[in-house]
Amino acid sequence: MYRILFVCHGNICRSPMAEFYMRDLTEKAGLRDKIQVSSAATSTEELGCSVYPPAKRKLKEHGIDCIGKTARQINRSDYDKYDVIIGMDNANIRNMMRIFGGDRDGKIHLLLDFTGAGGEVDDPWYSGDFDLAWADIVRGCDALLRRIVKDGAVNGAG
């Protein structure tokens, strides 16, 4: 089982959108039994809160449900539980490095680094632009799944 953890500041917008979009992708690719996807926050600000309503609406527009998801914070033990840990922006990366005590195994990446273009996923909490955040997440997750399959981290569908 290949394990992916998406991380953003509060775990109510970007990281849950990435989590549930990636779950949908793996399901459609026949890889649901080979890839586990989750998400978490670097902060404690939204702990226990459900996905932010505009993020829920964006997922629902694409036929994706996130019922039952509540925000949780990463902890040091998450580093060993996941094969890849994906931040949405550089502040997430800095906070993960602090919480995990570094990145000894090279597991921590920005989502958009997988696209080859790099950059940060727009934060719709501040910008209000859930369309832009969604486009970033789709590009990043699509590229991440291609990389996982190409690198042989999972073999074949089913």
Secondary structure as UniProt FT lines:
FT   STRAND          2..8
FT   HELIX           14..28
FT   TURN            29..30
FT   TURN            32..34
FT   STRAND          35..41
FT   TURN            45..48
FT   HELIX           53..61
FT   TURN            62..63
FT   TURN            67..68
FT   TURN            76..77
FT   HELIX           78..81
FT   STRAND          84..87
FT   HELIX           90..100
FT   TURN            104..105
FT   STRAND          108..110
FT   HELIX           111..115
FT   HELIX           124..127
FT   HELIX           130..150
FT   TURN            151..152
//
